[in-house]
Amino acid sequence: MSNLAKFRQLCWADRFLLLEATLWLAIARLGLRLMPFRHIAPKLGEVGLESAANVPGKIAKEAERISWAVRALSHRTPWESACLAQAISAKAMLRRRHIPTTLYLGLAKDQSQQMEAHAWLRCGSEIITGKANHERFSVISCFAEQSLEKNLAENEEITSVNYHTHAHLQELLLATLNPAPQKATVGQLAQLDETEWQALIHLAQQQHIETYFLARLEALNGHTAVPTQLLSQLKQRQQQITLQNLAIYRELNLLNRAMQPANIPVVLLKGAFLATAVYPHIGQRAMGDLDLLITQEHIPKMIEILHHRGWQETRPLALEATFEHHHHLPSFAKKNLNFQIEPHWHIILPNRPYSIPSESIWQDVMLYTIAGTDLFAFQPHLQLLHLALHASYNHQFAFDLRSLCDIALVIDHYGDDLSWEKVVENAINWKWQRGVYLTLALINSFWNTAVPPEILHQLKPEQMPDSLMALAKSHLLRGREENKKVSKNFSQLKSNNTTIAKAKFALSFFFPTRKRLAWRYGTPHNNKKIWLYYFVNFYDVIRRNSKRAWLLLRGKNEITKTAERRSLLAGWLGQTE
């Protein structure tokens, strides 16, 4: 029987499903041919996350139908529809139906000892595409949507976890992360059923601490209570992060060797330092990118070295405008590497009430050796201050618990070598007092052990609303994926400013200065045709913000609350004592 005859025998629902699969296979194939994978990867979900191990029967049946459609068409398209194109197509089709999936990328050696790549897609416990021999491939990366919040709030059928259980699991997650473990925590973990374990691990993933959470479970001997499949996923994720971090450090070593003849001093920032210096195991601290600090005078040479090593800016760069409006370059990406490099010349945005000269931070660096390479890192007190600055002033606690875990581990790791006197002195002199206090107070409210009470007393601002701690805690626990829906600038539309002030603020984004436009689009500010970019900018502002603005104007509860929280935090932090 011909393919056309078989098609005619199908019901209309199956016919439309096959047509949809054909369309997505074509889009996936075209995208893979025309774009580098680093541009496609962000559209596949968040790297390192995994979807639920179990889904209801109704969802499993829908996933099975889509699996059939994609696999049936993949052998019949005029173009090659290989494993990656199949996985991307099926993922797109399931995403349209709000069904969470995980796309895996793996490597293995064939019979001739050559490296072979494979991609497969999982929904629940079933492999949707690429199932054949997928077990022999070692997972190097995975992509999934951050969907726990939506599942908890909108789809109890999937998670079977109500609001009160969700709040209880948040408290249990915090208790497990406590540097001073409590015996009661072990008993609470032992009482969880598989659905609750699944939700708890999702919470850890949402906060980007799933492998550190695994380490704390092992320290408590609570990992024995984790369902086997979920425990296996956690360990697999730890292996992925370990391999990823080793690749990052390998590139760091090569890059540092290239910079040594030019005498460029390099300070490791955040995760690049913490993963080996503070965390007990390299796989416990994931790194999305490699953050490096160098002096501003060395930035042009740094760019030249990065280009020579195959790294390219992820967006156009106008150096003069970037120096004026930012504190780091655009991220640099390299073919076949799924991390980026972000060179900094400062740790603070310019022209802020809490800005300081960059020379101030270079006075408190120390030598740090990794993999036989000599680099620099911040001294313990500056390490803590920088992490608090990043969590509070730079992001208004819109990231996740990992930022607080970093600081708690710094405090625990250095102990008496951490100069609290310098922490207090610099925080006050540099006008970082509010952000540092609020960050440390949050850590103490979560774990009640890390920060000496007298330090909090010395740092506490004179003017602090009673509700601010609860506000910051709520914002932090929402997680990065939810909070990034409302940027700091966008949240100003919910500030207490007058309508005229808000209108002026909004217009400044539609009609920025020439230099700001030059920074945004990487063109010289004295370019005679720069005015054309005002049309591009107008389109971009509308495209990025129209949906959230519409939701805000309609008074959608969650986005309104997120905007209000971020606006209040940014407003309070922006004031100085």
C-alpha positions in Angstrom: 0.0 0.0 0.0 1.4 3.4 -0.9 2.1 6.1 1.6 -0.7 8.3 0.2 -3.2 5.4 0.5 -2.1 4.9 4.2 -2.5 8.7 4.8 -6.1 8.6 3.4 -7.1 5.8 5.7 -6.1 7.9 8.8 -8.6 10.0 10.7 -8.5 13.8 10.3 -6.8 14.3 13.7 -3.9 12.0 12.8 -3.6 13.6 9.3 -3.3 17.1 10.9 -0.8 15.7 13.4 1.4 14.3 10.6 1.2 17.7 8.8 2.2 19.5 12.0 5.1 17.0 12.4 6.2 17.7 8.8 6.2 21.4 9.4 8.3 21.2 12.6 10.8 18.7 11.0 11.3 21.2 8.2 11.7 24.1 10.7 14.2 22.1 12.8 16.2 21.0 9.8 16.4 24.6 8.4 17.3 26.0 11.8 20.1 23.5 12.3 21.5 24.2 8.8 21.4 28.0 9.1 22.1 28.8 12.8 24.9 27.7 15.2 23.6 25.4 17.9 24.4 28.0 20.6 21.6 30.2 19.2 19.2 27.2 19.2 20.0 25.9 22.6 18.3 28.6 24.7 15.0 27.9 22.8 15.1 24.3 24.0 14.7 25.2 27.6 17.0 25.8 30.5 20.3 23.8 30.4 20.7 21.2 33.1 17.0 21.0 34.1 15.0 17.8 33.8 11.3 17.3 33.6 9.2 15.1 35.9 9.9 11.4 35.8 6.2 10.6 35.8 3.2 12.1 34.0 -0.5 11.3 34.0 -1.8 8.7 31.6 -3.6 11.3 29.4 -0.4 13.2 28.9 1.5 10.0 28.2 -0.9 9.0 25.5 -0.6 12.5 23.8 3.2 12.2 23.9 3.0 8.7 22.4 0.9 10.1 19.5 3.4 12.8 18.8 6.2 10.3 19.0 4.5 8.2 16.4 3.9 11.2 14.1 7.6 12.4 14.2 9.1 9.0 13.8 6.8 8.1 11.0 7.6 11.3 9.1 11.3 11.3 9.8 11.9 8.5 7.3 9.8 10.0 4.6 10.9 13.7 4.4 12.8 14.8 1.3 15.5 16.1 3.6 17.5 14.3 6.4 15.6 14.3 9.7 18.2 13.0 12.0 17.9 12.5 15.8 18.4 16.1 16.8 15.8 17.4 14.3 13.3 14.7 15.5 13.9 15.6 19.2 13.5 19.4 18.6 10.4 18.8 16.5 8.7 16.6 19.1 9.7 19.0 21.9 8.1 21.9 20.0 4.9 20.0 19.4 4.7 18.9 23.1 5.5 22.4 24.3 2.6 23.8 22.3 0.4 21.4 24.4 2.1 22.6 27.7 3.6 19.2 28.2 7.1 19.2 29.8 9.9 17.2 28.2 13.7 16.9 28.5 16.0 16.9 25.5 19.3 15.0 26.0 22.5 15.3 24.1 25.0 12.4 24.4 28.4 11.2 23.2 29.8 7.7 22.8 32.6 5.9 20.9 31.6 3.7 17.9 33.4 0.5 17.0 36.2 2.4 15.3 36.7 4.5 18.5 35.4 7.6 16.8 33.1 9.9 18.8 29.5 9.7 17.9 26.7 12.1 19.0 23.1 11.4 19.6 20.0 13.3 20.8 16.8 11.9 22.4 13.7 13.3 24.0 12.0 12.1 27.2 8.5 12.8 28.5 7.8 11.2 31.8 9.4 7.8 31.9 9.1 7.2 28.1 11.7 8.1 25.4 9.7 9.9 22.7 12.4 10.1 20.0 15.9 8.6 19.6 15.2 5.6 21.9 17.3 3.1 19.9 20.6 2.4 21.8 20.4 5.7 23.7 21.6 3.9 26.8 25.2 3.6 25.5 25.6 7.4 25.2 26.9 9.5 28.1 24.7 12.5 28.6 26.7 15.8 28.2 23.8 18.2 28.4 20.0 18.3 28.8 17.3 20.9 28.3 13.9 21.3 30.0 11.4 24.0 30.7 11.1 25.4 34.2 7.5 24.4 34.8 7.1 23.5 38.4 5.4 26.8 39.4 2.9 26.4 36.6 2.3 22.8 37.5 1.8 23.5 41.1 -0.5 26.4 40.6 -2.4 25.4 37.5 -2.2 21.6 37.0 -2.6 19.6 40.2 -3.2 16.5 38.1 0.5 16.5 37.2 2.1 17.2 40.6 -0.7 16.4 43.0 0.9 19.0 45.3 -1.3 21.8 46.8 -0.2 25.2 48.0 0.3 24.2 51.6 2.5 21.2 50.6 4.5 23.5 48.3 5.2 25.8 51.3 6.1 22.9 53.5 8.5 21.6 50.8 10.2 25.0 50.5 10.8 24.9 54.3 12.1 21.4 54.0 14.5 22.4 51.2 15.8 25.2 53.3 16.3 22.9 56.3 18.2 20.4 54.1 20.5 23.2 53.0 21.2 24.3 56.6 25.0 24.3 57.2 24.2 23.0 60.7 21.9 20.0 59.9 19.0 19.2 62.3 18.0 15.6 63.1 14.4 16.4 62.6 15.1 17.1 58.9 16.1 13.5 58.3 12.8 12.3 59.7 10.8 14.7 57.5 12.7 13.6 54.4 12.0 9.9 55.2 8.2 10.6 55.2 8.0 12.0 51.7 6.3 9.9 49.0 7.5 9.8 45.4 5.3 12.7 44.2 6.6 14.9 47.1 10.2 14.0 46.3 9.6 14.9 42.7 8.3 18.3 43.7 11.1 18.9 46.2 13.8 18.1 43.6 12.0 20.4 41.2 12.2 23.2 43.8 16.0 22.5 44.0 16.2 22.7 40.2 14.2 25.9 40.2 16.8 27.4 42.6 19.7 26.0 40.6 21.1 24.0 43.5 20.0 20.4 42.7 23.5 19.0 42.9 24.4 20.9 46.1 21.0 19.6 47.4 22.2 16.1 46.6 25.4 16.7 48.6 23.4 17.9 51.6 21.1 14.9 51.3 24.2 12.6 51.4 25.6 14.5 54.3 22.3 13.8 56.2 22.2 10.3 54.9 18.8 11.3 53.5 19.6 10.2 50.0 18.6 6.7 50.8 15.0 7.8 50.9 15.0 9.3 47.4 13.2 7.2 44.8 15.8 5.3 42.7 15.0 7.0 39.4 15.1 10.5 40.9 18.3 9.8 42.7 19.8 8.5 39.4 18.8 11.8 37.7 20.4 13.9 40.4 23.7 11.9 40.2 23.6 12.2 36.4 23.1 15.9 36.7 26.1 16.1 39.0 28.2 14.2 36.4 27.1 16.7 33.7 28.0 19.7 35.8 31.4 18.1 36.7 32.2 17.6 33.0 31.0 21.1 32.1 33.1 22.7 34.8 36.1 20.7 33.8 35.7 22.0 30.2 35.4 25.5 31.5 38.6 25.2 33.5 40.4 23.7 30.6 39.5 26.7 28.4 40.4 29.0 31.3 43.8 27.5 31.5 44.4 27.9 27.8 43.1 31.5 27.8 45.3 32.4 30.8 48.4 31.1 29.1 47.5 33.3 26.1 47.2 36.3 28.3 50.4 35.8 30.3 52.8 37.3 27.7 50.6 40.4 27.7 50.8 40.6 31.5 47.1 40.7 31.9 46.0 40.0 35.6 42.9 38.0 35.8 40.5 37.7 38.8 38.1 34.8 38.9 34.6 35.9 39.7 31.6 34.0 41.3 31.2 30.4 40.2 34.6 30.2 38.5 36.2 30.6 41.9 33.6 29.1 44.2 33.2 25.7 42.4 36.7 24.6 43.4 37.7 26.9 46.3 34.6 26.8 48.4 32.3 24.0 47.3 33.4 20.5 48.5 33.0 19.0 45.0 33.4 20.6 41.6 30.0 19.2 40.5 28.1 20.9 43.3 28.3 24.4 41.7 27.0 24.9 38.2 28.4 27.7 36.0 26.4 29.2 33.2 29.4 31.3 32.0 32.9 32.1 32.9 33.1 35.5 34.6 36.6 37.2 34.6 37.7 40.5 35.9 40.6 42.4 34.2 41.6 46.1 34.2 39.9 48.4 31.8 43.1 49.2 30.0 43.6 45.5 29.1 40.1 45.0 27.6 41.1 45.7 24.0 44.0 43.2 24.2 41.6 40.7 25.9 39.2 41.0 23.0 42.0 40.4 20.6 43.1 37.2 22.4 39.5 35.9 22.6 39.0 36.5 18.9 42.3 34.7 18.2 41.1 31.7 20.2 37.8 31.5 18.3 35.6 33.4 20.7 33.1 35.9 19.2 30.8 38.4 20.7 27.2 37.3 21.0 26.0 40.8 19.9 27.8 43.7 18.2 30.2 45.7 20.4 30.9 49.4 20.5 33.6 49.6 23.1 33.5 53.3 24.0 29.7 53.3 24.6 30.0 50.0 26.5 32.6 51.5 28.9 30.2 54.4 29.6 27.0 52.3 30.2 28.1 49.0 31.6 30.7 47.1 33.6 31.3 44.1 31.4 31.5 43.2 27.7 28.8 41.2 25.9 29.2 37.5 26.4 31.6 35.7 24.1 30.7 32.3 22.6 32.7 29.6 20.8 31.6 27.0 18.4 31.0 23.5 20.0 31.2 24.9 23.6 27.9 25.4 25.5 29.2 28.0 27.9 30.2 31.7 27.4 32.9 34.0 28.7 31.9 37.4 30.2 34.9 39.8 30.7 34.4 42.5 33.3 36.5 45.6 34.2 34.3 46.3 37.2 31.7 44.6 39.4 29.3 47.5 39.5 27.3 49.4 36.9 28.6 53.0 36.5 26.8 56.1 37.8 25.0 54.4 40.7 24.7 55.8 44.2 26.8 52.8 45.4 29.4 52.9 42.6 33.1 53.0 43.6 36.4 53.4 41.7 37.5 50.1 40.2 40.9 50.6 41.8 39.4 50.0 45.2 38.6 46.3 44.5 42.1 45.5 43.1 43.5 46.4 46.5 41.9 43.3 48.1 42.8 40.4 45.7 44.9 37.3 46.5 46.8 34.8 44.4 44.8 31.7 43.5 46.1 28.7 41.7 44.0 26.3 39.8 45.2 23.4 37.5 48.7 24.7 37.8 47.7 28.2 36.6 48.2 31.3 38.7 45.3 33.7 38.8 43.7 36.0 41.3 40.6 35.9 43.5 39.0 38.3 45.9 40.0 38.1 49.6 37.3 36.5 51.7 35.7 39.7 52.9 35.5 41.2 49.4 34.3 37.8 48.1 31.4 38.0 50.5 30.7 41.7 49.6 30.8 41.0 45.9 28.3 38.1 46.2 26.0 40.2 48.3 26.3 43.1 45.8 25.4 40.8 42.9 22.4 39.3 44.7 21.0 42.6 46.0 21.9 45.7 44.0 22.5 44.0 40.6 19.5 41.7 40.7 17.2 42.7 43.6 17.2 39.0 44.8 15.5 38.0 41.5 17.9 35.1 41.1 17.7 32.1 43.4 18.8 30.4 46.6 22.2 29.6 45.0 23.3 33.1 45.6 22.8 32.7 49.3 24.3 29.2 49.4 27.4 30.7 47.9 27.7 33.2 50.7 26.9 30.7 53.4 29.6 28.4 52.1 32.1 31.3 51.9 31.4 32.1 55.6 31.7 28.5 56.6 34.8 27.8 54.5 36.9 30.8 55.7 35.8 30.9 59.3 38.1 33.1 61.3 40.0 34.1 58.2 37.0 36.1 57.1 37.4 39.7 58.4 34.0 40.8 59.5 35.5 44.1 60.5 36.4 44.8 56.8 33.0 43.6 55.7 31.3 46.2 57.9 33.8 49.0 57.2 33.7 48.6 53.4 29.9 48.1 53.2 29.4 51.4 55.0 32.1 53.3 53.2 31.1 52.1 49.8 27.4 52.7 50.5 26.6 49.0 50.1 25.2 48.8 53.6 21.6 48.2 52.7 22.2 45.4 50.2 24.8 43.6 52.3 22.6 43.8 55.4 19.5 42.5 53.7 21.5 39.6 52.1 23.1 38.6 55.4 19.8 38.9 57.2 18.1 36.6 54.7 20.8 34.0 55.2 20.3 34.3 59.0 16.5 34.0 58.6 16.9 30.8 56.6 19.6 29.1 58.6 20.2 31.1 61.8 23.8 30.1 62.0 26.0 31.8 59.4 26.2 35.5 60.4 27.3 36.8 63.8 24.4 38.8 65.4 26.7 41.7 66.2 27.6 42.1 62.6 23.9 42.4 61.6 23.4 44.9 64.4 26.3 47.1 63.0 25.0 46.9 59.5 21.3 47.4 60.1 20.1 50.6 58.3 18.3 53.2 60.3 15.4 53.2 57.9 14.0 49.8 57.0 10.3 48.9 56.5 9.2 46.0 58.7 7.8 44.1 55.7 11.0 44.3 53.6 12.5 41.0 54.8 9.4 39.0 54.0 9.2 40.8 50.6 12.8 39.9 49.8 12.3 36.3 50.9 9.2 35.9 48.8 10.9 37.4 45.8 13.9 35.1 46.1 11.9 31.9 46.6 9.9 32.6 43.4 13.0 31.7 41.5 14.9 33.2 38.6 12.5 32.0 35.8 9.5 33.7 37.4 11.3 36.9 38.4 13.0 37.5 35.1 9.6 38.0 33.5 9.8 41.5 35.0 13.1 43.4 34.7 14.3 46.0 37.1 13.5 48.8 34.6 10.1 47.4 33.7 9.2 47.2 37.4 9.5 51.0 37.7 6.1 51.2 36.1 4.8 50.0 39.4 6.8 52.5 41.5 5.4 55.3 43.6 6.5 57.9 41.1 4.1 60.3 39.4 2.4 59.4 36.1 4.6 62.1 34.4 7.7 60.6 35.9 6.8 57.1 34.7 6.0 58.4 31.2 9.4 60.1 31.0 11.1 56.9 32.2 9.3 54.9 29.6 10.1 57.4 26.8 13.8 57.2 27.7 13.7 53.6 26.5 12.0 54.4 23.2 14.3 57.4 22.7 17.6 56.7 24.4 20.7 58.9 24.0 23.0 58.3 21.0 25.6 56.7 23.2 23.2 54.4 24.9 21.8 53.4 21.5 25.4 52.8 20.3 26.0 50.5 23.3 22.8 48.6 22.7 23.4 47.9 19.0 27.2 48.0 18.8 27.6 50.9 16.4 29.7 54.1 16.8 27.7 56.9 18.4 29.0 59.3 15.8 27.8 57.2 12.9 25.7 59.4 10.6 23.1 56.6 10.2 22.7 55.9 13.9 19.2 57.5 13.8 18.0 54.5 11.8 18.6 52.4 15.0 15.8 54.4 16.7 13.3 52.5 14.5 15.0 49.2 15.4 15.0 50.1 19.1 11.4 51.1 19.0 10.5 47.7 17.5 12.7 45.8 20.1 11.1 47.7 23.0 7.6 46.8 21.8 8.6 43.2 21.1 10.2 42.6 24.4 7.7 44.4 26.6 4.2 44.4 24.9 3.0 41.1 26.5 4.2 41.9 30.0 2.8 45.5 29.7 -0.5 44.1 28.6 -0.6 41.7 31.6 0.4 44.5 33.9 -2.3 46.9 32.6 -4.9 44.1 32.9 -3.9 43.7 36.6 -2.7 40.1 36.2 -2.0 39.1 39.8 1.4 37.3 39.6 3.1 39.7 37.2 1.7 42.7 39.1 3.0 41.3 42.4 6.4 40.5 40.9 6.7 44.0 39.5 5.7 45.6 42.8 8.2 43.5 44.8 11.0 44.3 42.5 10.1 48.0 42.4 10.0 48.3 46.2 13.3 46.4 46.6 15.1 48.4 43.9 13.7 51.7 45.4 14.9 50.9 48.9 18.3 49.6 47.8 18.8 52.7 45.6 18.6 55.0 48.6 21.7 55.6 50.8 22.0 56.1 54.5 
